[in-house]
Amino acid sequence: MSLLVPLYVHPAEDPGAWHRLIAAARRTYAVVLNPASGPGTAPDPAYVSAAGALRSAGAHVLGYVDTDYGERPPSEVADEVAKHRDWYQADGCFLDRTPSGPAELPACRRLVRRIRRSGVPLVALNPGVHPAPGYVRAADLVVTFEGHWSTYVSAFSRPEWAVRQPPDRFCHLVYGVPAALIPLAVRTARERGAAVSGPVTGELPNPWSRLTPALGGGQ
């Protein structure tokens, strides 16, 4: 099982979820660390501790940074990535709300190169849809679906170019999955060409405040 786990709840608010996540760290592809819709304005000791425990348990830690679909200045994005690296020793970054069109691809490539040169080797992009093919070559992982389970089962489609790509380059993040169907969601992602997935039972506005039952140990 290869799970991408965004857990957007403070360790002090739900310590049980964080303890279960740390215990199951080796079953994850990576854990997305998101102290304050980004790294925050100063290191948060609780997240420093959680990130250290995750790394010690064998998990990769990705620092969350919002790109606002490419509207944020690259310097701001790179600065927040560096804060995750310096404060939480993140192994990589999770760039959320990235663009997906061919016109924005050159700028995205430049940003990824800048991030890698700064000593952050692992880059995940989240356009939430299938982007232009070049985005897959620019990053280590691309989230090509983020949405509700009802949409995932009824309206998902995959372009022909994606069928020919290695499944370990793709991830599907699905929320609102009934708990009993979490194993089905993982299998469905694999069948649809995504070796990495992150099914959760939570709903908007923050479905990622709950730990995925796919790791075991309850929610």
Order of alpha helices (4+ residues) and beta strands (2+ residues): beta-alpha-beta-alpha-beta-alpha-beta-alpha-beta-alpha-beta-alpha-alpha-beta-alpha-beta
